Amino acid sequence: MLQAIIWIGVVGATLGLLIGIANVFFAVQEDPLVEAVYDMLPHFNCGACGTPGCLANAKEIVFNNQPLESCKPGDQAMRNNIKRLMEDYKAGKIKLGDE
């Protein structure tokens, strides 16, 4: 019985270590502009914008020029802030993430 418990612990620790290593090598880096836009959205994940959630809406805004008015719960101040952020980022006035 004790031997089985030890083997389960060893196997679990080994698999955990392998998952940790794989996480480092296969990490996917998100666009910092998408993350910044996502942080400004209301995070209701209501789907009223036509996407499955706020993260998908942020990607659509950044990559496919989805109108900021698509976010129904968001107010005009949020839209103005996102618009200013995107203009400043594209003009090179600000840097985001590890750039």
N, C-alpha and C positions, 0 to 999 in steps of 0.2 A: 504494500500500500504506500509506504513512504517513498519507495523507488518510483512509483507512478507519479506521485505529486512532484517529485524533483524533476522528472522528465518533462512534465507539462510546463513547469516553470522555465526550464531551459529552452524548450521549443518556443514558448511565448516570448521570452526575452530576445531570442534570436530573430524571430519574425518582427518584433517591435523595432529592433535595431535596423533590420533590412528595410522596413517601411520608412524609418527616419532618414536613412541614406537615400532611398528612392525619392523622397520628398524634396531633398536638396537638389538632386540631379534633374528631376523632371518638373521643377517648379515653373508655373506659367506666370509671366509678368504682365500685369494689366497696364493699359495706357494710363499715365498719371492724370491726364485731362478727364478721362472717363470717371476715375475715382473722385476727382474734385467736383465734377458736375453731379455725380451721385450723392455726394455729401450735402449738396445744396437742395436736393429734391426732398419732398416731405416724407418719404419712406412709408407711404400708405400701402403700396403694392396693390392698388385697387384695379389696375388694368384699364382704367378709363382712357388712357392714352393710346390704347391699341397694342400695347406690349405686355408681356407677362408680369412685369414688375418694374420697380424704379431703376434697377441696374440695367435692364434691357432698354429702358427708355433713355438712360444716360448714354448708352452705346449708340442708339439711334440718333440722338441729338448730335453727338460728336462726329460720327462717321457718315451718317446719311442725311444730315441737315433737317431732322424732324423739327417742326415748329415748336417753340417753347410753350405755345398756347395749348399743346396737346396734353400737358399736365393739368388736369381739371382742378385738383385740390390746391395747386400752387397759386400764390398770389403774384401781383405785378412786381413787387419788390424782389421776389425770388427770380422771376424771369429777367429782370434788369441785372441782378447780380451774376446770373449765369451768362448772359449776353456779354457783360463787361469782362468777365473772366475769360471767355473764349476769344474775344477780340484782343485782349492783352496777351494771351498765350500765343495766338497766331502772329501777332506783331513782334513777338520776342521780348516784350516788356517784363514778363515774369517767367520763372522756371518752376516746374513742378517735379516732385519725386526726386530721383537720383540723377537728374540731368547735369 
